[in-house]
Amino acid sequence: MYSISEPELDSIGTATQTTSLETGLLGIAAGAFIAFGIVLFTVDISKPMVFASFVGLTAVSFFFTLFFGFRTLAAWRAMKGVVNQVKGQ
């Protein structure tokens, strides 16, 4: 059993909220990337402007997926560091 002071509890709460937010945004970005990719590979789009729009949206959602993926990893590592600090490891 560990005793936790108020500042340590606040830091765990902040780290948990950040990790949850980043993970949620990663899920949204990855879902958009998958959805736009499916549209590009399964639907026959005859208008070049519409096709270019889907290619652009797929690229943007891919970059957001990478961005939030790295941010999620960083937030998870920070949260793990805070927990280890509280544990005294």
Buried (B, 14 or more C-beta within 10 A) or exposed (E): EEEEEEEBEEBBEEBBEBBEBBBEBBEEBBEBBEEBBEBBEEEEBEEEEEBEEBEEBBEBBBEBBBBBBEBBEEBBEBBEEBBEEBEEE
